[in-house]
């Protein structure tokens, strides 16, 4: 029997003095079965827990009994849809290990905890909202994150098999959806879309060779039995992974730069790689585990030293990039010659100019369509130097009202995805046994 949720938590409202707290659902047993999907029952306590989580995020709970029942049924429908996708995942033997979801859950809990001055206040708030202890909250969060990941994998599998239902979206539906969206958007801020060439300082040849020699000495030590975890903590210059002993977690193809990606997916587990050079420096890689489409690897990064002379050469290259681009050299050619592969090449759909870093706002504000900026800089925390940027304005729009044309394709794609998912779930509901009892 679940002790976390009680029906008194269903409507924890601040009622006016003398008001009677509504009790339309108090006659319902907390753990009675309110739905069955395939062979899996859904309990009333699960509906109430979902309601409690939504209420904690700011959702308003109706005061009247009819509204409360309608809301409970809406949440139950969501739970049924989720369980259908989890059932599909189970049929395809899809799994989600806890290690795949735990880091994100822990990061989220850490963020929530930071909102409270003391641990005692954090615990009291969890208990007050019906989430129990931090340990219980984490356990349930892990379970929900796992279910969410299983649903995503189920949808990806159905999509790959061509089993998502095809749908049509009419122009009227797009226009109506945009009008609903427009009410939420408010006025359009000043917008800009642009292309850019980002030039990063490059190390001199002697600095590169020195880094390669340091990396090779580390690799030899590992080959001779040095512990990878300890060596990475001391020697690696990748701050994100060094503290984890070089652990990069699970990665699919295409998430890393090409040279690193190719080496990582070609290694035999436990084998130390040769030196792999990327734009970041020299890497030593060891793959720990392999599963379908993914590997879990560690690495040690040794970077060449950069200094102000390297930065000055980057500035000169940025001037050359701007000169060539303005003279009519094609954008793709300029990109190939100068651009830092780790940076975006363009922001084609437009962003509010005030959402950009201050360096971009100063360089882009007031520039008309087609205009080039002068060379401007952006701090690079990884090197302590600056990157040099040249941008070309594709479209500049003053503040004003949003138009359908600006959102038409995005709204159409969203509607198509929503309608396709809804129709697919309706089809799956007919394929599986679904019984609603609320």
Secondary structure, 3 states (H helix, E strand, C coil): CCCCCCHHHCCCCCCCCCCCCCCCCCCCCCCCEEEEECCEEEEHHHHHHHHHHHHHCCCCCCCCHHHHHHHHHHHHHHHHHHHHHHHHHHHCCCCCCHHHHHHHHHHHHHHHHCCCCCHHHHHHHHHHCCCCCHHHHHHHHHHHHHHHHHHHHHHHHHHHCCCCCCCCCCHHHHHHHHHHHHHHHCCECCEEEEEEEEECCCCCHHHHHHHHHHHHHHHHHHHCCCCHHHHHHHHCCCHHHHCCCCEEEEEECCCCCHHHHHHHHHCCCCCECCCEEECCEEEEEEEEEEECCEEEEEEEEECCCCCHHHHHHHHHHHHHHHHHHHCCCCHHHHHHHHCCCCCCCEEEEEEEHHHCCHHHHHHHCCCCCCCECCCEEEEECCCCEEEEEEEEEEEEECCECCCHHHHHHHHHHHHHHHHHHHHHHHHHHHHCCEEECC
